[in-house]
Amino acid sequence: MMRARSERFAPAGSLRGTLTPPPDKSISHRAAIVAAMGEGETVVRGYLDAADTRATLEAMRSLGADVSAGDDGRPDLRIRGVGLRGARPGRLIDVHNAGTLMRILPGWLAGQSHGQWTLDGDESIRHRPVDRIVEPLRLMGAEIGARDDRLPPLTVRGSELRGIEYRSPVASAQVKSCLLLAGLLADNPTSVIERRPTRDHTERMLRAAGAAVITEDAGTPVTVHGELPARRVTVSPAGTLEPGEIPIPGDFSSAAFLIVAATLVGGSEVRLEGVGINPGRIGLLGILTRMGAAVQVVETAAAGREPEATIVARSGPLQGTRVGGGEVPLAIDELPLIALAGCFAEGETVVGGAEELRHKESDRIATVVEGLRGLGSEIEATDDGFAVTGTNGLRGGRIESAGDHRLAMLGAIAGLASSEGVEVEGFDTAGVSYPGFGADLATLVSRASGAST
């Protein structure tokens, strides 16, 4: 466990420079799991080395996969899988703080021909609901149990699965991914209908590994703020997966903190290269553009299956906006940054329909509202979001990360943009997804003014 410590982030004169964000955390989790399910050796290009993703590698090793570092000095991995039905039984799997692992992995384990596994994690994980995967897996015939039928620890016993059509009541890529992995092991095709489409990393990865995955529109969409139409994703049973090589782009959710920092700190211009721009991940860009942010996106030839781009963000004035509907799942991890941007925008910024934020590493609605209010923001929580009245900035002060990596990084950005600076308690938590975050910020600040965080 990382030792909690505080770090102070002083106001920055400007941020300037070029960076490549760390590898994508969501794709790294999925790459390790799909590689472990595969036949033969898979090379994962650019795997994220962070607390959450190390937990996934530990889990894959415990299930029998052989995991080793690449031989060319890059952050690559070689994973020799156990096959779709070869997971080693009888293991306690510690997911630590990795919610993605807790919610996706049971789909694979549920379809094994034998064996039982228990998935558990830290105190934060034990308060994050898993009933959203328990219910549909049971409809598929899975033997699965949870504390109070909704919380970890989660126990899974391998059993025969049947294909189903499941209309997901929540917009969750994790639920969808869990069911798609289970569907590979079912007796008939499995379909997940999403009223509000989510990121499609798993579908792309499974198709590339040889699985039959079909995505199609489901019904007549009502387009609000550019949301994507409802979708039906269907996977057919498979005998094998052969991923071969899985390249991982830069993490948009990590880049988002630098984008917003450059937007808020006067005189800034930050260039971010190799950023993944999966359509299900980049809702923040549309929201910031609507607020008047100076953000330029230049799509580049992707080295792999995910689209990539160079993103240039510059400082400038912002206008308040309203966020809701289909935009929410496309920006779910970045909504706290919208709250921060709203503090510097003219007028009111309102986010609604974001109940999912209450089930992250912390209750992100409560912690973001409490944290920003402590720094001088006029912000109020609602049942499903928050409302911010722009005050031309933040005073500064102290913010507690509450064990949430994204809140720790939010505090750092707030400090750079504030008038007095911010002390972030538990800043170490940023290492869950972005171990070099503090160093990268210091590099951008020092290039501008010779200062450091």
N, C-alpha and C positions, 0 to 999 in steps of 0.2 A: 504494500500500500504506500502511495506517495505521502511524504511528510508535508502536512499543510503549512504553508508559509504565506506571508503577505508581500506584496510588491506595489510600489507607488509609481504611477504613470503621470508625469508632469505635462502641462500644456505644451503642445508642439507648435513651432512656428509654421511649419509646412511639412508635408511628406512627399518625397520624390525618389524615384528609382524603379527598377525592374526586378520582379520576383517571379518564381514559379511556385505555386502553392503545393503543399504536400499531396501525395496520392490520395485518391478518393476513398473515404472510409467506407461508405455504403457498398461500393463496388469491390473493395478489398475483402470485406466480410463474405460477400457472395462468391467471389473468385475462389477463396479457400474452400468453401463448402462444395461448390460444383467440382473443383479439382479433386477433392477427396471422394466424391461420388463417381469420378471418372475412371476409365480404364487407362492403364499405363501412366506415363509421366506427363504432367502439365507444367509448363513454364509460366509463372505469373510475373509479368513485367511491371515493376514499380509498385510493389506491395507496400502499403502504409505500415510503418513501424511505430505503433502507438499502443497505449494500454488496452484499448478495446479490441484492436485487431490481433494483438498478441494472445488475448483470451481465446479468440477463434482458432488460432493455430494450435494452442494447447488442446482445445477440444478435438480438433481433427486428428492430432497425434493419439489422443486417448481412444479414438474410434478406429485406429489402425493405420491411418495414412502416414506415409513417410515424408517428412518435411525437411528440406535442407536449403541453405542459402545458395544463390547463384554463384557462378565462378568468374564473373566478369567485372566485379566491383560495383555493380549497380544494386539498388534495393529490389532485387529479383528473388523469386523463390522457385524451387523445383519440388513439386508435390506428386508423389506416386499414390494414386488413389486405390481404394479398396473395391470399387465397383458399386453399382446401384444398390445391391443387396448384401454387401459385405461388411457393414458396420460392426465393429467388435462390440459384443454385448456386455452388460453387467457393469457399466461404469457410471460413477458420479461425475457429472460434468459441471465444473465451476465456470460460469459465464462472467464472473466478476461484475462489471458494470455495463456489460454489452447487451443492451436491449434488443438489438438487431439479431444477435446470435440466439437469444432466448426465444424470440418469436418466429425465426425462420427454420432453425435446425429441427424442431419437432416434426415438421412435415416429412423430412427424410426418414427419421427414426420410426415414425408411426407405421411406415410400410415395410419394415424389415420382416423377414419370415420368422424371426425369433429374437429373444432378448428383451431386456428392460433397462431403462436409463432414467436417472433423476437429474434434472437441471436445476441448479440453484445459483445464487449470486450474492452480492453484497446487500446491505440494508436498503439501499435505494432500489435495487432490482426487486426486492421482496415487496415493494409497494407499487409496482407497475403491473397493471392488469394483463392477464394472459387469456381471459375468457373469450376474447375475440378470435383466438385460434382454436381454443378448446371446443367451442360449439361446432364450427364447420368440420373439424377433424373427426368429431364424434359422428357427424352425419355421414362421413365417409367410412365409418366402421372402426375408427381408431379406438384403442383402449388408452385413455389419457385422463389424468387426474391432477387437480390443483388444490391448494389450500383455500378453503371456503369456496371452492369451485371457480375461483377467479384470480388467485394470486400465486406466485411461486412460493415454495418449490413446485416444480412440474414433473410428474412421473409419466413416462411413455413406455408402453409395451408394444413390441412389434406385432402386427396383425394383418389380415387380409383387408385391403381397402377397395371400396367401390367408387367409381366415378360419379360425380354429382355436378349439378349446376347450382352455383351459390351466388346469390345477390348480396354483396357485401354492404352492411349498413354503415360502415365507416370507410373513409377514404384512407386506406392504409396499404402502402407498398409491401410492408412486412407481412400482413395477412395474406395478400395476394401471392407473395413469393412462397410462403409456407405451403399454401394449397397447391401451387404449381409443382413444387418438389414432391408433395404427396401424390399428385396426379400422375407423375411418372411411374409410380408403383401401383396404380389402381388397375381395376379390371377393364375399365372403359374410360373414354375421354372425360376430363374434368374442366368445367368452365367457371370462371369468376367474372361476374358482371360488376363493373365499377360505375357508379352514378357520376362520380367525379374522378377522372383518370389520375393515376399516380405514376411516379417514375417507373420506367420499364427496363431497368438494368437486368433483372432476372430473365425476362423474356429474350432480350438480346443475347445474353450469355448462353442460355439453353439452346437457342437456335444454332448458334455457332458451334455448339458441342454435338449437334446432330439430332436434337429433339424436335418433334413436330409441334410447333407453337403457332397458333393462328390468332391474330388480333383483328377485330372488326368493330364497326360502330354498333352500338346497342340502343336502338330507339332514336327519337328525334331530340337533339340537344337544344337547350335554351342557352344561347351564348350571352354571357355576362362578363364584361371586362376581359374578353378574349379567352375565356376558359375553353378547354378542349371538350369534344363531345364524349358522351358516355361510351364505355367500351366493354366488349366481351372478349376475354382472353381464354383460349382453350388449349390445353395440352393433352396430347395422346400418350398412352402408356409406352414406355421405352424399355429396350433390352439393355442398352449400354449408352454411356455418354463418353465422347472423346473430345475434350476441350482443346488439347494440343497446346495452345498458347493463349493467354488472356492478358492483354495490355490494359493498364489502368491509368486514366488521365488525371490531371490535377483536380482536387476537390473543390467544387463550386462553393460548398458551404463554408469551407475555410477561406476561400478567396473573398467571400461576401464581406467578411470583417474588414479586409483591406480596402474593398470597394467603398464601403460606407465611411471608413476612416478618411479616405481621400476626398470624399464628397463633403465631409463636415469640417475638415481642417483647412482653413484658408490658405491659398497659394499652393495647393497640392496638385501633383500629377503622378499617378502610380500606374505602371504598366504590368499586367499579369499575363504570363504566357502559359500555354498548354493547359488551359482550364477546360474541364468537361462542361459542355452546355446541353446535356440531355434535356429535351423539352419538358420533362416532368420535374425538373429541378430548378428552373431559372425564373420562377415567378417574380423573384425580387427585382430582376432587371426591368420588367414591365411596370412594376409599382414605382420604382425609383424614377423611371422615365416620365411617368405620369406626374410625379412630384417636381419634375423639372431638372433632375440631376443630369450632369454632363458625363454620360457613360457611353463609350463607343465599343462595339463588339465587332471584331473582324474574324470571321470563321476561317479556320485553317484546315489543311488536309489532315484528317485524323490518322494517326498511326494505327489505330485499332478500330473497334466496332462502335465506339461512342464518339459523337461529334465533339470537336474541340475548338477553342478560339483563343485569341489574344484580346484581353479586355483592358481598356484604358479608362481610368476614372479621374475626373478633375473636380476641384471644389467649385461650389456655386450655390446660389439661393434655392430654397425648396419651398413648395407649397404643400399644405396638408391634403390628405386624400382619404378615401374610404376603401377598405379591403375586406372582401368576403366572398362567399360562394366558391366557385371553382378555382379562384386564385389561391385559396388557403392551402390545399395539399401541394400546390406547386411551389410554395414558399414556406412550408411549415417550420423548417429549422431556422429560417431567416426572419420570422415575424418579430422576435425581440429586437432585431436591428431596425425594423420599421418603427418600433416604439422609440428607439433612440433617435432616428432621423426626424421623427415627429416633434421631438423636443426643440429642434433647430428650424422647423418649418413654420411658415406663416399660416395661421389658422389651426383648424382641428384635424387630427388624424385619428381615424376610428378603425379598429380591426374587430370583426365579428365572425362567428362560425368556426372558431378555433379552439373548441373544447379539447382537442387532442393535446394542446399545450399543457394541460393539467396532468398529463400522464407521461411526461418526459423524465429526464434524470431528476428533475425537481418539478414542482407545480410551477411551470414557467410563467403563467399569468401572474400568480401571486408574487413570485420572487422578482420578476422583472418590474412589476409595478412598485413593490416595496423598495427595490434597489434604486430605481430611477427617481422615485419620490425623495429618497434620502439624499440624492445629489442635487435636488432643487427643481425637479420636474413637476409640472401640473399634469398628473396622470391618475386615472381612476380605472379600477378593474371592473369588468362586467362578467356575467356568467360564462361567456364564450369569447372573451377577448379583453380589449381595453380601449380607452379614449384618452388621447393626449392633446393638450392645448399648447401650441408652440409658444415658447417664451424666449426665443432668440438665444437658446443655449442652455448650458448647465453650469451651476456654481462649482460643484465638485464635492469631495468628502470621502466617504468610505462605503464600500459595497462588499457584501458577503457572497461568495460564489455558491454556497449551499451545496457543494459537491457536484455542481453542474459546469462542465467544461465550457459551454457556450455562454453562460452567465459570467464566468471568469474573463473570457475574451471581450464580452460586451463592456465590462467594467474598464478594461484596458483602453478600449477605443473611446469610451466616455471620458477617461482621464486626458487623453490627447486633445480632445475637442473642448474640454471644459475650461473655465477661467482660473481655477485654483488647483486642478489635479485631483486624482482619485487613488485611494489606497484600496487595492483589491485583496481581500482576505481569502486565502485558499487559492491563490493564482496557479499553483501547481496543477490544479485540475485541468487546465488547458491542455496538458499532455495527453489526455484521453484521445484527442483527435488531431492536435496540432502541436507536437512537442517543441518545435522551433519557433513558436509564435512570438514570444517575447524578443528573441534574437532578431527575427525578421522586422518587427516593428522598430527596434533600435537601429537597424540598418537604414531603414527609410528615413527616420528622424535625423540620424547623424549625417546622411547625405545632404539633408536640407539645411541644417543649422549647426551641426557639430554637437548637438545635445544628445542625451540618451535617456532611456526610461529608467 
